[in-house]
Amino acid sequence: MNPFENRSVSLSGPATDALPVIPDDAADLPAVAIGLYIETGGAVSVDTVSGGTRTLAMTDFSILPVGVRRVRSTGTTAAGIHALVLA
């Protein structure tokens, strides 16, 4: 049984997929993320859905609950980044 089968997606989650992210200064994510999952902590530089560029310090195995359209390579030292998306 698939509990998501007859359910409409919601911005409050849960995400329906987690896509690996390769930070890039020029390219947006393939889908806007409702958040990021960070495996190895460090700085994460992102472009938010509201148009801001922010650099945030993240710890290991953390979730950043912010709408993100791009993860920038410049300023990002965290690793194992995954975009939480709604498919």
Summary of the structure (lengths in Angstrom):
residues: 87
radius of gyration: 13.0
end to end distance: 18.5
largest distance: 43.1
contacts: 227
relative contact order: 0.35
helix: 0%
strand: 45%
